[in-house]
Amino acid sequence: MSRKVLTFWLVFLPDAVLLYAGLYLAAFFRYDQVLSGAALSTHLATFSPLYVLWLLVFFVHGLFESASFRRYTSVVFNLVSAFAVNFLLAAIYFYFQPNLILTPRRFLLIHLGVSFILVLAWHLIVKYLIKNRLTQNVYLFSFDHELKDLEEEIKTHSFMGFRVLGHVSEQNLFSTQFSKDSVIILPDNLQARPQILKKFYELRKLGVGFVNHRRFYENLLRRVYLSQINEIWFLENVNYQEKRFYGFLKRGVDVITGIFGFLVFAATFPVVALLIKLTSPGKVFVIQERVGRLGRVFKVYKYRSMYVDEKNVWTQVSDKRITPFGKILRKTRIDEWPQFINLIIGNMSLVGPRPEQPGIVEKLRAEIPFYDERHLVKPGLTGWAQLNVYAGSLEESIRKLQYDFYYIKHRSLSLDLEIILKTIYYIFTWQGR
């Protein structure tokens, strides 16, 4: 079992149990007695659907990932944020069920407080366990320190559970003592070194693990190792024909989301349009051309969030062109609500690589090999790259492409769901840009 999977189950299952334990203890504190069988059944039936939502919120906050245990302060603040969202969900949940015999009000507050203490205590214990027992020792093997950049990435992301013990070369391979629980990260060019391969086979029998540097990089950072991508990589890793069920379901979600989103857009349009006109001169909407699937150009509509909209120019973080109200529109992503029309039409999807303007695409095609391959799939309102990097330069566009290719390689219902949930979390925590 991988450390990532182990961490997930080490946190997920106890969290679910502790929520039920919190329910039982809250009932005891609230009613000063143990609930009868019938009363306990009523509480369990009422709160169990809510716990599913609460655990989803934990997942979106990254509470089941090793990264959330980087610092003790991170454990506390992430849980505070998650429980705040869970309180709002619970309030909405009970508001729409006015006929419930159970009237939780004060009980709900007690339950949240008790559950928070229980879950926090367990997460602090897990933090201590991960610090001491879930760290994977790794060695990097290369001929000319070609994995030096990867070594720096691992050190930067040491909280992910990996520790570099050394950089092994052809000269010191046979003199290095490897522990059986360690992993050696390998380069691509090993075929012409039979003696080295023989040594690795011997180490494998002793329990040493091996992984290709590109795969390790991808698993660690959830983006692809772009510098060594070639035609073979796309042939081996990219399915050019979408699976029917996945494509059908994805399109269904796009249409339903598009219709619901358009109704919200239409209902709020008078207020948003009035605020745009009152806070800055100019039109309410901006119409832009974007490059979509297979390089087809289409038009998108956005609420205007800038004083001046320059075509084929990257928007920078804290761009001076952004209006005061535009900052709110962009933080909440309300500026993109008109694009629900594109979801209904079908030239955009809810999840996918963010479409760029034609002029920017032409520049990036000339600078970045295989850039056009990101147009293999339909562009999206949100996506894996948008959650991880804001592209306002060539360097950031290269990093963004790493995340786009990761999505194209791994696209699935589970990854789409993760992106949607994290996008909602980013909107509610004002992390939009």
C-alpha positions as CSV (number, residue, x, y, z in Angstrom):
1,M,0.0,0.0,0.0
2,S,1.4,3.4,-1.0
3,R,2.0,6.1,1.6
4,K,-0.6,8.3,-0.1
5,V,-3.3,5.6,0.2
6,L,-2.2,4.7,3.7
7,T,-2.5,8.4,4.8
8,F,-6.0,8.6,3.2
9,W,-7.3,5.6,5.1
10,L,-5.5,6.6,8.3
11,V,-7.5,9.8,8.3
12,F,-10.7,9.1,6.4
13,L,-12.0,6.1,8.4
14,P,-11.3,7.5,11.8
15,D,-12.8,10.8,10.9
16,A,-16.1,9.1,9.9
17,V,-16.1,7.1,13.1
18,L,-15.3,10.3,15.2
19,L,-18.3,12.1,13.6
20,Y,-20.6,9.4,14.9
21,A,-18.8,9.4,18.3
22,G,-19.3,13.2,18.4
23,L,-23.0,12.6,17.7
24,Y,-23.3,10.2,20.6
25,L,-21.4,12.4,23.0
26,A,-23.3,15.5,22.0
27,A,-26.6,13.7,22.7
28,F,-25.3,12.8,26.1
29,F,-24.2,16.3,27.0
30,R,-27.4,17.9,25.6
31,Y,-29.9,15.5,27.2
32,D,-27.9,14.5,30.3
33,Q,-28.6,10.8,29.5
34,V,-27.9,8.1,27.0
35,L,-30.3,8.1,24.1
36,S,-32.8,5.3,23.8
37,G,-32.7,3.0,20.9
38,A,-35.5,4.8,19.0
39,A,-34.0,8.2,19.7
40,L,-30.6,7.1,18.6
41,S,-31.9,5.7,15.4
42,T,-33.7,9.0,14.7
43,H,-30.4,10.9,15.2
44,L,-28.4,8.5,13.0
45,A,-30.9,8.6,10.2
46,T,-31.0,12.4,10.3
47,F,-27.2,13.1,10.5
48,S,-25.8,10.3,8.3
49,P,-26.6,12.0,5.0
50,L,-25.0,15.2,6.4
51,Y,-21.9,13.3,7.3
52,V,-21.4,12.4,3.7
53,L,-21.3,16.1,2.8
54,W,-19.0,16.9,5.8
55,L,-16.5,14.2,4.6
56,L,-16.6,15.7,1.1
57,V,-15.7,19.1,2.6
58,F,-12.8,17.4,4.4
59,F,-11.7,16.0,1.1
60,V,-11.9,19.3,-0.7
61,H,-9.9,20.9,2.1
62,G,-7.2,18.3,1.5
63,L,-7.5,16.9,5.0
64,F,-6.9,13.4,3.8
65,E,-3.6,14.3,2.1
66,S,-0.1,14.2,3.5
67,A,0.3,17.9,2.5
68,S,-2.3,19.0,5.0
69,F,0.0,17.7,7.8
70,R,3.0,19.9,6.9
71,R,2.6,22.1,10.0
72,Y,0.6,21.9,13.2
73,T,-0.9,25.3,12.5
74,S,-2.0,24.0,9.1
75,V,-3.8,21.1,10.7
76,V,-5.7,23.5,13.0
77,F,-6.6,26.2,10.5
78,N,-7.7,23.7,7.8
79,L,-10.0,22.0,10.3
80,V,-11.4,25.3,11.5
81,S,-12.2,26.3,7.9
82,A,-13.7,22.9,7.1
83,F,-16.0,22.9,10.2
84,A,-17.1,26.5,9.4
85,V,-18.2,25.3,5.9
86,N,-19.9,22.2,7.5
87,F,-21.8,24.5,9.9
88,L,-23.3,26.4,6.9
89,L,-24.1,23.1,5.1
90,A,-25.8,21.8,8.3
91,A,-27.9,25.0,8.6
92,I,-29.0,24.7,5.0
93,Y,-29.7,21.0,5.4
94,F,-32.0,21.5,8.4
95,Y,-33.6,24.6,6.9
96,F,-34.9,22.6,4.0
97,Q,-36.3,19.9,6.3
98,P,-38.7,21.9,8.5
99,N,-40.8,18.8,9.3
100,L,-38.0,16.9,11.1
101,I,-39.0,15.8,14.6
102,L,-35.5,16.6,15.6
103,T,-34.9,20.3,16.2
104,P,-31.1,20.5,16.5
105,R,-30.2,24.2,16.9
106,R,-28.3,24.1,20.2
107,F,-27.6,20.4,19.7
108,L,-26.0,21.1,16.4
109,L,-23.6,23.6,18.0
110,I,-22.7,21.1,20.7
111,H,-22.2,18.3,18.1
112,L,-19.9,20.5,16.0
113,G,-17.8,21.5,19.0
114,V,-17.4,18.0,20.3
115,S,-16.7,16.6,16.8
116,F,-14.1,19.3,16.2
117,I,-12.2,18.5,19.3
118,L,-12.2,14.7,18.5
119,V,-11.2,15.2,14.9
120,L,-8.5,17.8,15.8
121,A,-7.0,15.5,18.4
122,W,-6.8,12.6,15.9
123,H,-5.3,14.8,13.2
124,L,-2.6,16.1,15.6
125,I,-1.8,12.4,16.4
126,V,-1.6,11.6,12.6
127,K,0.6,14.6,12.1
128,Y,3.0,13.2,14.7
129,L,2.8,9.7,13.1
130,I,3.5,11.0,9.6
131,K,6.4,13.0,10.8
132,N,8.1,10.0,12.2
133,R,6.9,7.0,10.3
134,L,5.5,7.8,6.9
135,T,8.7,9.4,5.4
136,Q,10.1,7.6,2.3
137,N,13.8,7.6,1.9
138,V,14.9,8.1,-1.7
139,Y,18.1,8.1,-3.7
140,L,18.5,9.7,-7.1
141,F,20.6,7.8,-9.7
142,S,21.9,9.8,-12.7
143,F,25.0,9.9,-14.9
144,D,25.5,13.6,-15.1
145,H,23.3,15.0,-12.3
146,E,20.5,15.4,-14.8
147,L,18.0,14.8,-12.0
148,K,19.3,17.8,-10.0
149,D,16.1,19.8,-10.6
150,L,14.0,16.9,-9.4
151,E,16.1,16.7,-6.2
152,E,15.4,20.3,-5.5
153,E,11.6,19.7,-6.1
154,I,11.7,16.8,-3.6
155,K,13.4,18.9,-1.0
156,T,11.0,21.8,-1.6
157,H,8.1,19.4,-1.1
158,S,9.6,17.4,1.8
159,F,6.2,17.6,3.6
160,M,4.9,15.1,1.0
161,G,6.7,12.3,2.8
162,F,10.0,12.0,0.9
163,R,13.6,12.5,2.1
164,V,16.6,12.5,-0.3
165,L,19.4,10.5,1.2
166,G,21.9,11.0,-1.6
167,H,22.5,11.5,-5.3
168,V,24.1,8.2,-6.6
169,S,26.2,8.1,-9.8
170,E,28.0,5.4,-11.8
171,Q,31.1,6.0,-9.7
172,N,29.7,5.4,-6.2
173,L,26.8,3.0,-6.9
174,F,28.7,-0.1,-5.9
175,S,30.0,1.4,-2.7
176,T,26.7,2.9,-1.4
177,Q,24.7,0.9,1.2
178,F,21.0,1.0,0.5
179,S,18.4,0.2,3.1
180,K,15.6,-2.2,2.1
181,D,12.9,0.4,2.6
182,S,14.4,3.0,0.3
183,V,13.6,3.9,-3.3
184,I,16.0,4.7,-6.1
185,I,14.8,7.2,-8.7
186,L,16.1,6.3,-12.2
187,P,16.8,8.2,-15.4
188,D,15.7,7.0,-18.8
189,N,19.1,6.0,-20.3
190,L,19.9,2.8,-18.5
191,Q,19.7,0.3,-21.4
192,A,23.4,0.6,-22.4
193,R,24.6,-0.1,-18.9
194,P,24.3,-3.9,-18.3
195,Q,26.5,-3.9,-15.1
196,I,24.3,-1.2,-13.5
197,L,21.1,-3.0,-14.4
198,K,22.5,-6.2,-12.9
199,K,23.3,-4.3,-9.7
200,F,19.8,-2.9,-9.5
201,Y,18.3,-6.4,-9.9
202,E,20.4,-7.5,-7.0
203,L,19.1,-4.5,-4.9
204,R,15.6,-5.3,-5.9
205,K,15.9,-8.7,-4.3
206,L,16.9,-7.0,-1.1
207,G,13.7,-4.9,-1.0
208,V,14.9,-1.7,-2.6
209,G,12.2,-0.1,-4.8
210,F,12.7,1.6,-8.1
211,V,10.7,4.2,-10.0
212,N,11.3,6.2,-13.2
213,H,12.0,9.9,-12.5
214,R,9.1,11.1,-14.7
215,R,6.6,8.9,-13.0
216,F,7.9,10.0,-9.6
217,Y,7.7,13.6,-10.5
218,E,4.2,13.2,-11.8
219,N,3.0,11.4,-8.6
220,L,4.7,13.9,-6.3
221,L,3.5,17.1,-8.0
222,R,0.5,15.9,-10.0
223,R,1.9,17.5,-13.2
224,V,3.9,16.0,-16.0
225,Y,7.7,16.2,-16.5
226,L,7.4,18.4,-19.6
227,S,11.1,18.6,-20.6
228,Q,11.3,15.0,-21.9
229,I,7.9,14.7,-23.5
230,N,7.9,13.5,-27.1
231,E,5.6,11.8,-29.6
232,I,5.9,8.4,-27.9
233,W,4.7,9.9,-24.6
234,F,1.4,10.9,-26.3
235,L,1.0,7.6,-28.0
236,E,1.5,5.7,-24.7
237,N,-0.3,8.0,-22.3
238,V,-3.1,9.9,-24.1
239,N,-6.4,8.3,-25.2
240,Y,-7.5,10.3,-28.2
241,Q,-11.0,8.8,-28.1
242,E,-13.0,9.6,-25.0
243,K,-14.7,6.7,-23.3
244,R,-18.4,6.7,-24.2
245,F,-19.8,6.6,-20.7
246,Y,-17.4,9.2,-19.4
247,G,-18.1,11.5,-22.4
248,F,-21.9,11.0,-22.2
249,L,-22.0,11.7,-18.4
250,K,-19.6,14.7,-18.8
251,R,-21.8,16.2,-21.4
252,G,-24.9,15.6,-19.3
253,V,-23.3,17.4,-16.3
254,D,-22.3,20.3,-18.7
255,V,-25.8,20.8,-19.9
256,I,-27.4,20.6,-16.5
257,T,-24.8,22.9,-15.0
258,G,-25.2,25.2,-18.0
259,I,-29.0,25.5,-17.7
260,F,-28.9,26.0,-13.9
261,G,-26.0,28.5,-14.2
262,F,-27.7,30.4,-16.9
263,L,-30.8,30.8,-14.7
264,V,-28.6,32.2,-11.9
265,F,-26.9,34.4,-14.4
266,A,-30.2,35.8,-15.8
267,A,-31.6,36.4,-12.3
268,T,-28.6,38.3,-11.1
269,F,-27.8,40.1,-14.3
270,P,-29.7,43.4,-13.5
271,V,-27.8,43.9,-10.3
272,V,-24.4,42.9,-11.6
273,A,-24.8,45.0,-14.8
274,L,-25.9,48.0,-12.8
275,L,-22.8,47.7,-10.4
276,I,-20.5,47.4,-13.4
277,K,-21.9,50.6,-15.0
278,L,-21.9,52.5,-11.7
279,T,-18.3,51.7,-10.8
280,S,-16.5,52.2,-14.1
281,P,-17.2,53.5,-17.6
282,G,-17.7,51.0,-20.5
283,K,-19.7,48.1,-21.6
284,V,-21.2,45.4,-19.4
285,F,-19.9,42.5,-21.4
286,V,-16.6,41.7,-23.1
287,I,-16.6,39.4,-26.1
288,Q,-13.4,37.5,-26.8
289,E,-12.3,34.9,-29.3
290,R,-10.8,31.7,-27.7
291,V,-9.2,28.6,-29.2
292,G,-11.2,25.4,-28.4
293,R,-11.0,21.7,-29.1
294,L,-9.0,20.8,-32.1
295,G,-8.0,24.4,-32.6
296,R,-11.5,25.7,-33.4
297,V,-12.0,29.4,-32.6
298,F,-15.2,30.3,-30.7
299,K,-16.5,33.3,-28.9
300,V,-16.9,33.6,-25.1
301,Y,-18.8,36.3,-23.1
302,K,-17.6,37.7,-19.9
303,Y,-18.7,40.4,-17.5
304,R,-16.2,43.3,-18.0
305,S,-13.8,43.4,-15.0
306,M,-11.2,45.8,-16.5
307,Y,-11.1,49.4,-17.6
308,V,-9.4,48.4,-20.8
309,D,-9.5,44.9,-22.3
310,E,-6.4,44.5,-24.5
311,K,-6.5,41.6,-26.8
312,N,-3.9,38.9,-26.8
313,V,-2.3,40.2,-23.6
314,W,-1.9,38.2,-20.4
315,T,-3.7,39.4,-17.3
316,Q,-1.3,39.8,-14.4
317,V,-2.0,39.2,-10.7
318,S,-3.1,42.6,-9.3
319,D,-3.3,44.0,-12.8
320,K,-3.9,47.8,-12.8
321,R,-6.5,47.4,-15.6
322,I,-8.8,45.5,-13.2
323,T,-11.6,47.7,-11.8
324,P,-12.5,47.7,-8.0
325,F,-15.7,45.9,-8.7
326,G,-13.9,43.7,-11.2
327,K,-11.7,42.4,-8.4
328,I,-14.8,41.1,-6.7
329,L,-16.1,39.6,-10.0
330,R,-12.8,37.8,-10.6
331,K,-12.4,36.6,-7.0
332,T,-15.9,35.0,-7.0
333,R,-15.6,34.1,-10.7
334,I,-18.9,35.8,-11.4
335,D,-17.2,37.5,-14.4
336,E,-17.4,34.0,-16.1
337,W,-21.1,33.3,-15.5
338,P,-22.1,34.4,-19.0
339,Q,-20.0,31.4,-20.2
340,F,-22.7,29.0,-19.0
341,I,-24.1,29.7,-22.4
342,N,-21.0,28.1,-23.9
343,L,-21.6,25.0,-21.8
344,I,-25.1,24.6,-23.2
345,I,-23.9,25.2,-26.8
346,G,-21.1,22.6,-26.3
347,N,-17.9,24.5,-27.2
348,M,-16.9,24.5,-23.6
349,S,-17.1,22.0,-20.7
350,L,-17.3,22.5,-17.0
351,V,-13.9,21.0,-16.5
352,G,-11.0,21.2,-19.0
353,P,-7.9,23.3,-20.0
354,R,-8.7,27.0,-19.9
355,P,-9.1,28.4,-23.5
356,E,-6.6,31.1,-24.5
357,Q,-6.9,33.9,-27.0
358,P,-5.7,33.1,-30.6
359,G,-2.8,35.6,-30.5
360,I,-1.5,34.1,-27.2
361,V,-1.9,30.6,-28.6
362,E,0.2,31.5,-31.7
363,K,3.0,32.9,-29.5
364,L,3.0,29.8,-27.2
365,R,2.9,27.4,-30.2
366,A,6.1,28.9,-31.4
367,E,7.8,28.8,-28.0
368,I,6.6,25.5,-26.4
369,P,6.8,22.1,-28.1
370,F,3.5,20.2,-28.3
371,Y,1.5,23.1,-27.0
372,D,-1.3,22.4,-29.4
373,E,-1.9,19.0,-27.8
374,R,-3.8,20.7,-25.0
375,H,-6.5,21.3,-27.5
376,L,-7.2,17.5,-27.7
377,V,-10.0,18.0,-25.2
378,K,-12.7,20.5,-24.8
379,P,-11.7,23.6,-22.8
380,G,-13.4,24.2,-19.5
381,L,-14.7,26.9,-17.2
382,T,-12.4,25.5,-14.5
383,G,-9.5,23.0,-14.7
384,W,-6.6,21.4,-13.0
385,A,-4.1,24.0,-14.2
386,Q,-6.3,26.9,-13.1
387,L,-6.3,25.6,-9.6
388,N,-2.6,25.3,-9.4
389,V,-1.0,28.2,-11.4
390,Y,-1.9,31.5,-12.8
391,A,-0.4,32.0,-16.3
392,G,0.8,35.5,-16.9
393,S,4.1,34.8,-18.7
394,L,5.8,32.3,-20.8
395,E,7.3,30.5,-17.8
396,E,4.0,30.3,-16.1
397,S,2.4,29.0,-19.3
398,I,4.9,26.2,-19.4
399,R,4.0,25.3,-15.9
400,K,0.3,25.5,-16.7
401,L,0.8,23.1,-19.6
402,Q,2.4,20.6,-17.3
403,Y,-0.9,20.5,-15.3
404,D,-3.0,20.5,-18.5
405,F,-1.2,17.4,-19.8
406,Y,-1.6,15.8,-16.4
407,Y,-5.4,16.3,-16.7
408,I,-5.5,15.1,-20.3
409,K,-3.6,11.9,-19.3
410,H,-5.6,11.2,-16.1
411,R,-9.0,12.7,-17.0
412,S,-11.8,10.8,-15.3
413,L,-15.0,11.3,-13.3
414,S,-13.1,11.2,-10.0
415,L,-10.5,13.9,-11.2
416,D,-13.3,16.1,-12.6
417,L,-15.2,15.8,-9.3
418,E,-12.0,16.8,-7.3
419,I,-11.5,19.8,-9.6
420,I,-15.2,20.9,-9.2
421,L,-15.1,20.6,-5.4
422,K,-11.8,22.4,-5.1
423,T,-13.1,25.2,-7.4
424,I,-16.1,25.6,-5.1
425,Y,-13.8,25.8,-2.1
426,Y,-11.5,28.4,-3.9
427,I,-14.6,30.5,-4.7
428,F,-15.8,30.5,-1.1
429,T,-12.3,31.3,0.2
430,W,-11.8,34.1,-2.3
431,Q,-8.8,32.5,-4.0
432,G,-9.9,33.4,-7.5
433,R,-7.7,35.8,-9.6
